[in-house]
Amino acid sequence: MFTMLSVVSLVNSDQDGSVPTRRERARAQTRSEILVAARDLVRQGEEINMRAVARAVGMTAPGLYRYVDGHDDLLDLLGGSLYEELIDDLVRARDALDPSDLTARLIAMAHAFRGWALAHRHEYGLLFASPLMTAAHTNTGCTHEAGMRFGALFAEVFAAMWEAGIIPPPDLDEVDPELLRQLEDSEMKGFHLPLPVRYLYIRQWSRLYGMVTLEAFGQLHWALEDSLGLFEAMLDDCAAELGLPRTYYHQGWLPPRPLFSRRARPRGCSGRTASPGGCTPIRCSSSAGSAPCSCRRCTRWPWPA
């Protein structure tokens, strides 16, 4: 889980690329154990402090400073390793699909981001809702560098979609000039996104981040027991803004299916399915012996088991 930490540790102690010594390997292992202990505190919703981490790895708090420079350094290393884990999930979801299907890749990455956040709510809060370091370290360190790589994953897909002509340029005439000025001055390392695409990118990311944050922090439980449908509706709106087909992407990364206006799962269905000759009644798939229902009131697609 914390392979990145071991790499960082070995590079710091052995710059010439030679095989690490036994002492260096032991140091890297201890630092990995320290990160595991810090991660466990985060997972349990507890505050990360040097005494608690030292106690978990069986050493004194002063002894911990032989492996990390302090509380900020510990948080920086932990933030970097969490970002690397999240990046791995996004890359795995993206690379499972045809490289030419950029839209599907973007949707898969959005689902992977949501999936990681909901599976690691406290870790998500540490990365995206709490400052990991003091203001003096916000633009340096493991967390910052890994965070830039995380953002670049989405920017890379946007850039490819723009170059392929998939994303039509938006009309910026009615956009706040001050907002456009800030976007022009902003820096997106590694990718040159024209201003119109940069505008769409920040709007799309704001929606994705806002929706996932509401879900991860349980702020929709008062209204929804399962907010997946709302998340998919948000993706649907994002697709519409990008001029893409309205699609529903199954969590199992199956091929896209049309997303109808509702994802209700009724026991029986009295809806109708469109046909060249007009709307024809169709029985819901919950009824024995009937064909899968494709009406607008039921989305019981015949997904493989």
LINLIN-V498160 format. One record per residue. N is the residue number from 1. D_FIRST is the distance of its C-alpha to the first C-alpha in Angstrom with 1 decimal. Layout:
BEGIN
n: {N;N}
d_first: {D_FIRST;D_FIRST}
END
This chain:
BEGIN
n: {1;2;3;4;5;6;7;8;9;10;11;12;13;14;15;16;17;18;19;20;21;22;23;24;25;26;27;28;29;30;31;32;33;34;35;36;37;38;39;40;41;42;43;44;45;46;47;48;49;50;51;52;53;54;55;56;57;58;59;60;61;62;63;64;65;66;67;68;69;70;71;72;73;74;75;76;77;78;79;80;81;82;83;84;85;86;87;88;89;90;91;92;93;94;95;96;97;98;99;100;101;102;103;104;105;106;107;108;109;110;111;112;113;114;115;116;117;118;119;120;121;122;123;124;125;126;127;128;129;130;131;132;133;134;135;136;137;138;139;140;141;142;143;144;145;146;147;148;149;150;151;152;153;154;155;156;157;158;159;160;161;162;163;164;165;166;167;168;169;170;171;172;173;174;175;176;177;178;179;180;181;182;183;184;185;186;187;188;189;190;191;192;193;194;195;196;197;198;199;200;201;202;203;204;205;206;207;208;209;210;211;212;213;214;215;216;217;218;219;220;221;222;223;224;225;226;227;228;229;230;231;232;233;234;235;236;237;238;239;240;241;242;243;244;245;246;247;248;249;250;251;252;253;254;255;256;257;258;259;260;261;262;263;264;265;266;267;268;269;270;271;272;273;274;275;276;277;278;279;280;281;282;283;284;285;286;287;288;289;290;291;292;293;294;295;296;297;298;299;300;301;302;303;304;305}
d_first: {0.0;3.8;5.8;8.2;9.2;10.2;12.1;13.8;14.7;16.2;18.0;19.5;20.8;21.9;23.5;25.7;23.1;24.1;22.1;20.4;22.3;21.5;21.6;19.2;16.6;17.2;16.9;13.5;12.4;14.1;12.7;9.1;10.8;12.6;9.8;8.6;12.3;12.9;10.4;12.4;15.5;14.8;14.1;17.4;19.2;20.1;20.9;18.7;21.1;21.0;22.9;20.7;17.5;19.7;21.1;17.7;16.9;20.6;22.1;24.5;24.0;25.9;23.8;20.6;22.4;22.2;18.5;18.5;21.7;21.9;20.9;20.7;18.6;16.1;16.1;15.9;12.8;11.1;12.7;11.7;7.9;8.8;11.2;9.0;7.1;10.8;12.2;10.4;12.0;15.2;15.5;15.0;17.7;19.9;19.9;20.8;24.2;27.2;26.8;30.4;29.8;28.5;29.5;27.4;24.4;24.9;25.2;22.2;20.1;21.8;21.0;17.3;17.4;19.3;17.2;14.0;16.3;18.0;15.0;13.6;17.0;16.6;13.6;15.8;18.7;17.1;16.5;19.7;22.1;21.9;22.5;19.6;21.9;25.6;27.7;28.0;24.4;23.9;24.5;22.4;19.1;15.5;15.7;18.9;18.0;14.9;17.1;19.8;17.8;16.9;20.6;21.7;20.2;22.8;25.4;25.1;26.0;28.8;30.2;30.3;32.0;34.5;35.3;35.9;38.2;36.3;36.3;39.9;40.6;41.2;44.4;43.8;47.4;46.8;43.5;43.8;44.6;42.7;39.5;40.1;40.9;37.5;35.7;37.8;36.8;33.1;30.7;28.2;26.8;26.8;28.7;32.4;33.0;36.7;37.6;38.2;34.7;33.2;35.1;33.9;30.3;30.3;32.2;29.7;26.7;28.6;29.2;25.7;24.2;27.1;26.9;23.2;23.6;26.5;24.7;21.6;23.9;26.2;29.2;30.5;30.8;34.4;35.3;32.8;31.1;29.1;28.8;27.5;31.1;31.4;28.2;29.7;33.0;31.4;30.0;33.5;35.0;32.7;33.7;37.3;37.1;35.7;38.5;36.3;37.2;36.3;33.6;31.6;28.2;27.0;23.5;23.2;23.8;27.3;30.1;31.4;34.2;36.9;36.0;39.1;40.0;38.7;36.0;38.1;38.1;41.6;42.9;45.9;46.5;49.7;48.5;49.7;48.2;49.7;51.8;54.3;57.1;55.7;53.5;53.6;52.6;49.8;48.6;45.1;42.8;42.7;46.2;46.7;47.8;47.2;45.4;42.1;43.1;42.6;44.6;43.6;43.3;40.9;37.7;37.4;36.2;36.1;32.4;31.4;29.9}
END
